[in-house]
Amino acid sequence: MGSLYPNRPEVLSQSQQQCLSVVKGSGPSSITLSLAVMNAARCTLLAMTGASKADAVQLCLEDKQPEGAFPAQMVRSEGGVNWMLDEGAASKLKASKGVAALL
């Protein structure tokens, strides 16, 4: 399970740790697998739900962002990265009509 938040030091960490602590300014802390572990996976599934994620999904999938801004762009597992989006999360993609038809 990964919870790599944008522009966080653990995203760019070159540490050999497999599990990292994520301490945000507010709310509870969480843990995440490191980016190195995610990239070592045979394949990776990224899931996003809700219209509140639509802008981020659109920027991440359709525009190249500065390194660390969208950690999902840094996941490159050997077997590929598969995205699972609901209609709300996919609503701003240029291919949203085709994506929505698949949901």
N, C-alpha and C positions, 0 to 999 in steps of 0.2 A: 504494500500500500504506500502510495506517495502523496505527500502534501507539500510540494515545493512551491512556495509562494514567490511572486515576482520580486526581483531586486533584493533578495535575502542572501546573506553571506553563505548559508549552507547550500544554496543552489550552485554557486561557483566553487565550492570547496573541493580541493584536490585530496582531501583526507581519505585514508584507506578505511575509515569507519563505514560499516554497512548500514547502520541505523543512526539517525541523527535526531537530536532534540530540536524542536522548532518553538521558540518563545516569541510570541507576538506581543505587541504593546498592550492589547486588551484581550480579554477572553482567556480560556485555558490553553496551556501549552499542549503540544502534540508531538508525535514522533513520526518519522518518515524514513523510508528506505532512501539511500543516497542515489544520486543521479548515476553513479557508476554501477550500482546494482541494477537499476532499471535498464541501463544500456546493455548490461550483460544478459538480460532476459532473452529467451527465445523469441518472444513477441510481447508486446505491451498493449494494454487496453486503457485508453483515456476516456473517462466518462464525464460529461457535463450535462447538467439539467437546469432548466428554467430560463425564462426570458432575461433574467438579470445577468446571465452569462453571455448573452448574444453578442454584445460589443466585443468582449474579450475573445470569444471564439472566432469572430470575423477577423479581428486584427491578427490573431495567432495563425490562422489558417490561410489568410489571403495576403498578408503583408509580412515582410521580414522586419523583425524588431531588434533593437540592441540586445546583445547577449545578456541574459538574466532577466529581461523584462517579461518574457513568457517562457518559463522553464519547460513547458511542453514542447517548444521548438527544439530543445536540446536533447530530447529523448530520441535515441536512434538505436533501438534494439535490432539485433540481427534479423529476426523474422518480420520486422516491420512494426509500425505503430498503427493501431486501429482505433478510430474514434467512435464513440457511442454518444449520440446527441439526441435529445428529445426535440420536439418541434420548436419549442421556445428558444432553446440554445442555438438551434440551427437557423432561426428566422432571419438573420441578417446576412447570411452567406449568399453570394451571387447565384449559387445553384440551389437556393432554398426551396424553390418549387419542386425540383427533382428530389431533394433530400426529404422534404415533407411527404412526398408520395411514397417514400420507402418506410416511413414510420408507421 
